[in-house]
Amino acid sequence: MKIKSHQLFQVPPRWLFLKIETDEGISGWGEPIVEGKAATVKTAVDEMMEYLVGKDPMNIEDHWNVLYRSAFYRGGPVLMSAISGIDQALWDIKGKYFNAPIYQLIGGKARDRMRVYSWIAGDRPADVGTEARNAVANGFTALKMNATEELQYIDSFEKITRVLERVATVREAVGQSVGIGIDFHGRVHKPMAKVLAKELEVFHPMFIEEPVLPENNEALREIAQHTSIPIATGERMFSRWHFKKLLMDGYVDIIQPDLSHAGGITECKKIISMAEAFDVAAAPHCPLGPIALAACLQVDATCHNVFIQEQSLKIHYNQGSDLLDYLVDKSVFEYQNGFVKIPDGPGLGMEINEDYVKKMAETGHNWRNPLWRHEDGSVAEW
């Protein structure tokens, strides 16, 4: 079997789908994307596929190493996201060839179902109590919210008070049994992150996420000294080499590699297994489409230290199209009692509605993340 061709589909709300075809009629799907840079990643995939055409799709480990190691300049969000989508599609082909879900090819299941959480309240969190109650009413046992709007390096305690009021509203709305993830989203700098981490303890969050940007991970040491809340980070880290120092430093409790950014199934399986040796949990990042979620669940099934999975159903980014719209069988991601079953069909375990993909690709998208500014006109972290 040889790789024959590929197609890329830029589809709303902000996704990029890849289809790799073989000369034996077996096709695989992947989701290579950097949110806001879809066209850039599309070009990177086209360049990488020049090497892969005519190759045996089964040799995934070798293909991964060629795509990564043969380049003098390597890594980063664009190149690693391109590799990620290709890797997902190759695993999908391999699973379909052997008529088995991917998890059977990478060790077999360690669990039958995966706990998931729901996003609430959008970029600028408001009406959090109602949204939290709705999420619980829809069966979720965990949810995640943005903590803040923009914050300066040193900012007023009034803004901290508003954060605490919102989190208090959510905790009151859902009770103590529901997990609450609080995403700092890299919007917070070390001085205010220390304050927030300490003040939030009373609400017993499930975790705080990206309390500082990954380029400032050394600050996690000081933040960890101010709180007992588990610290999560990793969505903007792109390989095992990035995660190596984070794990060795010992100040992270939960890693969040993204299977569409951090090298796909091949690399993220290694990253998550590496974290297990440090007694660190994993909660893969996935505010993306159905292909990315299916890839996550295949890896989640095999990794003992994955405790929860992000998913994008009704997330605030999904304007016009949502997670289930591109699937033939929408029940494959049926959430029950806060869990989703691991898809057990061949490959990624779900079937993409290709006619719908092609129709929506005609509309396409040119999604960009917001640009925020502080009151003084300087650029704020989004």
N, C-alpha and C positions, 0 to 999 in steps of 0.2 A: 504494500500500500504506500502511495506517495501523496504528498501535498500537492494539490493541483492549482488552487487559486484562493483568493480571499475577497471578502466584501466588507465594507465599513458603513455603518448606518448611524448618522447623527440624529438622535430622536429626542423629542421633548419628554420630560421637562429640561434635563441637562445632561443626558447620557450619551455614550458612544458604544455601540454594539459591534462586535466583530464576528464574522462567520468565516471559518476556514473549511474548505472543501477538499476532499480527496478523490483520487481516481477510482476508488471503489464505491463511491456514492455515500460515504459516511461523512457527515459534517459536524463540526463542533462550534460552540458559541463561547465568546468571552466578552468581558466588559472592561476595556482599557479606557480610562478617563482621568483627567485632572479637571475637576470642576472649575469651569471658567476658561479652560485651555483645550477644549475638545479638538479644535482644528490642529493645534500643535501636536497633540498626541497622535492624531490621525496620520500626520506626516511621518512621525517616528515609527508607527506600526508599518506603514507602507515600506519604509526603508528596511526594516527588519525582515519583512516577508520576502524581500528579494533573495535573501539567503535561504529561506525555508522552502521555497517552491522546489519541488522535485525530491525533497528529503522524506525519509520515513517518519511519520508523526509519532511513532511509538517511542522514539529515543528522546524523551522529554528532558531528562537530566543533562544530556549532552547539548541539546538545543538551548537550554537555559544558560549553560556555561558559555556557549559560543556567543549568545546575544549579550551576555553581561561581560565576560572576560576578554573577548576579542576586541572590544573597544578601548582605545587608550583613555578616553574620557568616559567615565561610567557612573552609574548611580543617578540620584536626583529624582524628583517627582515625574518628569516627563518620560525619561528612558525606562524607569522602573515600572511606570504605569503601562507603557507599551508592552514590556515583557509580561506584565501581570495578565493582561487580556489574552495575549497569545498563549501563555501557559494554561489558563483556564480552558481555552478552546481545545488545546491538545489533549488535556485530561478528559474533556468531554468526548472527544473522538475515541480515546483509548477505552473509556468505559463503555461506549456504545459498541465498539468492536468486540469486547469480551462479554457484552450483555450484562454488565454489573455496574452498580453505583460506584463512584470514585472511592468512597470510603472503604470499600472492599479491597481496593487495589493499593491502599496506603495503610493497611494494618487492621481494618475491620472496626466495628463500632465499639466504643466505650460507653455509649448511652443510646437510648431509643428516641429521645426527644430533647429539645433544647429550649431553655428558658429565654424569653425575648422581652425587650422593653419597648415602650412607646414614647415618642417625643411629644412634648406639650409646649405650647405658649410662644413659639416662634423666636425670631432673632431678638426682638425687644419684648421680653416677657411681660404679658398682661393677662388678666382674667384667668390666672393660673388655677384657682380653685375649681372653677367649672370644668376646665379642660382635664384636670386631674381626676375629678369624679367621673367624667365621661370615659376616660381611659380605663379606670377600674371597672366601670359598668360594662365595658366591652371585653372584660376578661383578663386584662393585664394585671400582673402582680408587681410590676416595676415600671418606672417611668424616668425620663430624663428631661431636664430643662436647662436653658441658658441661665447663668447666674446673674449677669450684669449687662448693662449697656456699655458704652465706652467708659473707660477709667483712665485718668492720668496716672503717671508714676506715683504721685502723691495726690490724693483726692480727698474730698470732704467725707466726713463720717455720715452725712446725710444719705449719700449714695449707698453706703454699707447698710444703713438702717432699712432702706428700701429693699435691698436684697433679702435681709433677714425677715422682713414682713412678708415678702412673697413666698419664701420657703416655709415660713410658719403657716401661711394660708394653705399651702399644699399639704403639709403634714397634718394639719387639722382636718382637711378634707378627706384624706385617705386612711388616716390612722397609722399605727405603728408597724403594721405587718407589711406594708407596701414599701419596696425599695425606691429610694429617690437618688438618682444620679444628678450631680450639679456640675454643669460644664462651664468652666471659666473661659473656654474657647480661645485661649491665648490672648484674651483682651486685657488681662490683668498683669501688672508688673510686680516684681518681688515684694516691694514694700507693702502694697495693698493686699497681695495674695496671702501674706502672713496674717494680716488682720482678719481677712475673710475666713481663712482656714480655721482659725481659733474660734471665731464667733459662731460659725456654723455647727460646731460640735453638738450643741444642745439639741439639734434636730435629727441627729443620728443618720446622716446621709449614707447611702450605699457606697458612694465614692465621690471625690472631687476630681474633675477631669481637666487636664492641661492647665494646671494652676499657673504655669508660665509657659512661654513658647519653648519648643524643643531645643532651640539654640541657646537657651538659658537653663538647661537641665541641671547645671551645677547648683542652682538655687533650690532645687528640691531638698537638698540636705537641710537647709535652714527652715524651709517650710515644714518639713516632716517633724522638726523639733518643736513646732508650735501646735501640732494637732495629732490626734489619734485616728482621724478619718483616713480610710484607705485612699491612696493617691494613684490615679490612673493617668497614663499618657501613652503616646506612640502613634497616633494617626498620621502624623507628619514625619515619620521615620520610615526609611525605605529599604532597609536590608538588615540581615543579622549583624553586620558590622556596626550599624548604628545602635542596635539594641544591646550589643555586647557591653559597652561601657555603662550604659544605664543600669543593666542588671548587676554588674560588678560593683557599682557604687552603692547599691542596696537601699535606695530611698524610694523605690517605686513598688507598689503592691499589685497593680493590675496593668498589664500591657494591652495596647489596642492597635495592633497592626491592621492595616486595611488590605484585603486581598486583591483590590484593584489598583493599589499603589505600591505595595511592598513585595513585589515579585511573584504574586499569584499563589496558587496552591502549593507549589514546590517549595518556595521560600518561606511562606508563612507557617507551614507545618514545622519547619526547622526552627523558626523563631519562637513559636509557642512551646515546642518541646524543650528548647534551650531555657526558657523561662521556668519550666517546671523544675529544673535542677536547682533553681534559686528559690523555690517555694513561692513563686509569683503566679498569680492568677492571670487569666486572659479573658478579654471581652472584645472580640474583633469589631473594628469600626466598619460601619456599612450604612451610610445614609443614601444609598445608591439604588440601582435597579435590581430586577429579579435574577439576572445572571450572577451578579456579585453576591447576592444573598444565598443563592444555591451553592456557590463555591464555598462561602463561609460555612454553611451547614455541613458540607461534606468533610471539611477539615475539623469543625467542631465535634463531629461524631467520634473522631479518633483521638481527641486530646483530652486527657483527664482534667487538666487545669483550666479549661474554658468553663466559665460559670454562667455566662449570659451573652446574648447576641443582640446587637443593634439591628434594627430593620426600619424601613422607611415608609410603611403604610401611613398615609395621611400626614406625612411630615410637611412642614411649611414650605419646603422647596418644590413640592410636587404639584405645581400649578398646571392644569390642563391634561396631564397624564399621571397615573399613579402606578404603584408597584405591580398590581395584578393585571393591568390593562394589556400587557404584552404576552400573556400566557394563554395557551390553549386550554389548560385545565387549571383554573384558579384555586381549586381546593388543595393544591400541593402545598400552599402556604397557609393552611387553615389554622388559626391560632385558637387554642383551647386552654382555659385555666392558666394563662400566662406562658404556655409552651407551644412549640410547633414541632411536628414530627419531622424526623430526618428524611428527606426525599429518598426513596429507594428505587426509583427507576434507573435505567442505564445512564451512565455518564453523570451529568449534573443532576439528573433526576427530575427535570422539568422540560416541557416542550414549548419553545418560543413560537408565537403566532407570526410567522414570517410575512404573511400578507399584511398584517397590521403594522409590522415594523417598516415595511417598504412604504406603506401609505403615510405613516407619521414621519418618515425620513424626508418626504417631499416637503413637509412643513419645517422640519429641522429645528434648530435653536441656535441662539448666540448668547447663552447665559453668561452673566458676569456677576461675581459677588459684589455686595454693596461697598461703596466707598464712604467711610465715616470720617468726620473731622471733629476735633475738640472745639470748644468755644473760642479758643485763640486762633483757630484756622489750621492748626497742625494736624497731620494725618493721624487718625486713631486706629488701633488694631480692631479688626472686625472679628 
